[in-house]
Structure formats: structure tokens, C-alpha cells
Amino acid sequence: MSEKEIKGALALMESMSRDDLEGHDFKDTYTEAMKQIIEAKREKKPRPDAPEPEKPGRVLDLMAALEEAVSAAKAPAARTPTYTSCRGRRRP
């Protein structure tokens, strides 16, 4: 990675960051990790290890979710009267 590419990547990250979000829930760990990786590449050092997640994420069964969505889409919708059902009737 050239110095120009590194500067471009850092400038892109800076332009995408926001300063109006504060507090523990809004800590930008991604940008910080990317900066560490870029600096390691710049200095030709090994990449830093990724930290272990605080709690494991929920694993989704994508096929089960897809099958459920397809079943829900195929289920007959509740019939509600519409204005088109009044065609052909004369208005008083």
C-alpha cells in the first residue's frame, strides 16, 4: 500500500466520521481498529489481533428465516372490503 493510498484511506475515514454522537453506546471501534491496521501496514508490522467480542452474537439459521418469510408471503391475506368491490352498483 502506497503512502498516497494510506493518506486517502485516512481522509475517507475522517470524512465519514461524525462528532455529534457521544457516550459509551456510540464508541467508534471500527475506525479505531482500521487506523491501527493502516499504521501497522505503514510501519510494515504485523496486523494487530482482533479483540474478542464482549458477548457472542446471535447465530441465525438463514434457511429457516427464508422459509418462514416465504410461508408468510404465501399465506392468504385477510380479506378486507375495497372500493373496487362496489363496481357496477349505482349510487343513490
Phi and psi restraints in degrees (value plus and minus 20) as a CYANA .aco file:
   2 SER   PHI    -100.2   -60.2
   2 SER   PSI     144.1   184.1
   3 GLU   PHI     -81.6   -41.6
   3 GLU   PSI     -56.4   -16.4
   4 LYS   PHI     -84.8   -44.8
   4 LYS   PSI     -61.1   -21.1
   5 GLU   PHI     -85.6   -45.6
   5 GLU   PSI     -59.5   -19.5
   6 ILE   PHI     -84.0   -44.0
   6 ILE   PSI     -66.5   -26.5
   7 LYS   PHI     -82.8   -42.8
   7 LYS   PSI     -58.9   -18.9
   8 GLY   PHI     -84.5   -44.5
   8 GLY   PSI     -61.0   -21.0
   9 ALA   PHI     -85.2   -45.2
   9 ALA   PSI     -63.2   -23.2
  10 LEU   PHI     -84.9   -44.9
  10 LEU   PSI     -59.1   -19.1
  11 ALA   PHI     -86.8   -46.8
  11 ALA   PSI     -59.0   -19.0
  12 LEU   PHI     -83.0   -43.0
  12 LEU   PSI     -65.6   -25.6
  13 MET   PHI     -82.5   -42.5
  13 MET   PSI     -60.2   -20.2
  14 GLU   PHI     -85.6   -45.6
  14 GLU   PSI     -58.8   -18.8
  15 SER   PHI     -89.9   -49.9
  15 SER   PSI     -44.5    -4.5
  16 MET   PHI    -111.0   -71.0
  16 MET   PSI     -29.4    10.6
  17 SER   PHI    -101.0   -61.0
  17 SER   PSI     136.6   176.6
  18 ARG   PHI    -146.5  -106.5
  18 ARG   PSI     119.2   159.2
  19 ASP   PHI    -119.4   -79.4
  19 ASP   PSI     -26.7    13.3
  20 ASP   PHI    -105.7   -65.7
  20 ASP   PSI     -20.6    19.4
  21 LEU   PHI    -123.9   -83.9
  21 LEU   PSI     103.2   143.2
  22 GLU   PHI    -150.3  -110.3
  22 GLU   PSI     145.7   185.7
  23 GLY   PHI      83.7   123.7
  23 GLY   PSI     147.1   187.1
  24 HIS   PHI     -82.9   -42.9
  24 HIS   PSI     -55.9   -15.9
  25 ASP   PHI     -89.0   -49.0
  25 ASP   PSI     -36.8     3.2
  26 PHE   PHI    -131.4   -91.4
  26 PHE   PSI       6.6    46.6
  27 LYS   PHI     -93.0   -53.0
  27 LYS   PSI     107.2   147.2
  28 ASP   PHI    -109.0   -69.0
  28 ASP   PSI      64.7   104.7
  29 THR   PHI     -97.2   -57.2
  29 THR   PSI     -46.6    -6.6
  30 TYR   PHI     -84.6   -44.6
  30 TYR   PSI     -70.9   -30.9
  31 THR   PHI     -82.1   -42.1
  31 THR   PSI     -60.6   -20.6
  32 GLU   PHI     -82.7   -42.7
  32 GLU   PSI     -62.7   -22.7
  33 ALA   PHI     -85.0   -45.0
  33 ALA   PSI     -60.6   -20.6
  34 MET   PHI     -84.4   -44.4
  34 MET   PSI     -59.0   -19.0
  35 LYS   PHI     -81.9   -41.9
  35 LYS   PSI     -61.3   -21.3
  36 GLN   PHI     -84.3   -44.3
  36 GLN   PSI     -60.7   -20.7
  37 ILE   PHI     -86.1   -46.1
  37 ILE   PSI     -63.6   -23.6
  38 ILE   PHI     -83.6   -43.6
  38 ILE   PSI     -63.3   -23.3
  39 GLU   PHI     -84.8   -44.8
  39 GLU   PSI     -58.5   -18.5
  40 ALA   PHI     -83.4   -43.4
  40 ALA   PSI     -61.3   -21.3
  41 LYS   PHI     -85.5   -45.5
  41 LYS   PSI     -62.1   -22.1
  42 ARG   PHI     -79.7   -39.7
  42 ARG   PSI     -61.3   -21.3
  43 GLU   PHI    -110.8   -70.8
  43 GLU   PSI     -14.0    26.0
  44 LYS   PHI      35.5    75.5
  44 LYS   PSI      22.8    62.8
  45 LYS   PHI    -126.8   -86.8
  45 LYS   PSI     142.2   182.2
  46 PRO   PHI     -85.7   -45.7
  46 PRO   PSI     129.7   169.7
  47 ARG   PHI     -82.0   -42.0
  47 ARG   PSI     124.5   164.5
  48 PRO   PHI     -88.5   -48.5
  48 PRO   PSI     129.2   169.2
  49 ASP   PHI     -89.5   -49.5
  49 ASP   PSI     125.6   165.6
  50 ALA   PHI     -95.2   -55.2
  50 ALA   PSI     115.4   155.4
  51 PRO   PHI     -89.8   -49.8
  51 PRO   PSI     131.4   171.4
  52 GLU   PHI     -90.9   -50.9
  52 GLU   PSI     121.4   161.4
  53 PRO   PHI     -84.3   -44.3
  53 PRO   PSI     128.6   168.6
  54 GLU   PHI     -80.5   -40.5
  54 GLU   PSI     -64.5   -24.5
  55 LYS   PHI    -159.6  -119.6
  55 LYS   PSI     122.3   162.3
  56 PRO   PHI     -83.9   -43.9
  56 PRO   PSI     125.0   165.0
  57 GLY   PHI     -95.8   -55.8
  57 GLY   PSI     141.5   181.5
  58 ARG   PHI     -96.6   -56.6
  58 ARG   PSI     111.1   151.1
  59 VAL   PHI    -111.5   -71.5
  59 VAL   PSI     106.5   146.5
  60 LEU   PHI    -121.1   -81.1
  60 LEU   PSI     120.6   160.6
  61 ASP   PHI    -108.4   -68.4
  61 ASP   PSI      80.3   120.3
  62 LEU   PHI     -84.3   -44.3
  62 LEU   PSI     -56.8   -16.8
  63 MET   PHI     -85.5   -45.5
  63 MET   PSI     -61.4   -21.4
  64 ALA   PHI     -84.0   -44.0
  64 ALA   PSI     -61.0   -21.0
  65 ALA   PHI     -85.0   -45.0
  65 ALA   PSI     -59.8   -19.8
  66 LEU   PHI     -85.5   -45.5
  66 LEU   PSI     -65.4   -25.4
  67 GLU   PHI     -81.6   -41.6
  67 GLU   PSI     -59.5   -19.5
  68 GLU   PHI     -84.2   -44.2
  68 GLU   PSI     -62.8   -22.8
  69 ALA   PHI     -85.2   -45.2
  69 ALA   PSI     -60.0   -20.0
  70 VAL   PHI     -86.6   -46.6
  70 VAL   PSI     -62.8   -22.8
  71 SER   PHI     -81.4   -41.4
  71 SER   PSI     -61.9   -21.9
  72 ALA   PHI     -85.2   -45.2
  72 ALA   PSI     -56.6   -16.6
  73 ALA   PHI     -91.2   -51.2
  73 ALA   PSI     -52.0   -12.0
  74 LYS   PHI    -100.3   -60.3
  74 LYS   PSI     -41.6    -1.6
  75 ALA   PHI     -82.2   -42.2
  75 ALA   PSI     118.6   158.6
  76 PRO   PHI     -85.2   -45.2
  76 PRO   PSI     114.1   154.1
  77 ALA   PHI     -93.9   -53.9
  77 ALA   PSI     132.2   172.2
  78 ALA   PHI     -82.6   -42.6
  78 ALA   PSI     109.9   149.9
  79 ARG   PHI     -99.6   -59.6
  79 ARG   PSI     107.0   147.0
  80 THR   PHI    -143.5  -103.5
  80 THR   PSI     124.3   164.3
  81 PRO   PHI     -83.8   -43.8
  81 PRO   PSI     121.6   161.6
  82 THR   PHI    -144.1  -104.1
  82 THR   PSI     146.3   186.3
  83 TYR   PHI     -87.6   -47.6
  83 TYR   PSI     -46.4    -6.4
  84 THR   PHI     -89.9   -49.9
  84 THR   PSI     -38.9     1.1
  85 SER   PHI     -93.8   -53.8
  85 SER   PSI     -28.5    11.5
  86 CYS   PHI    -117.1   -77.1
  86 CYS   PSI     -11.2    28.8
  87 ARG   PHI     -82.7   -42.7
  87 ARG   PSI     125.4   165.4
  88 GLY   PHI      65.3   105.3
  88 GLY   PSI     -32.0     8.0
  89 ARG   PHI    -105.6   -65.6
  89 ARG   PSI     123.0   163.0
  90 ARG   PHI    -105.8   -65.8
  90 ARG   PSI     121.3   161.3
  91 ARG   PHI    -106.9   -66.9
  91 ARG   PSI     121.5   161.5
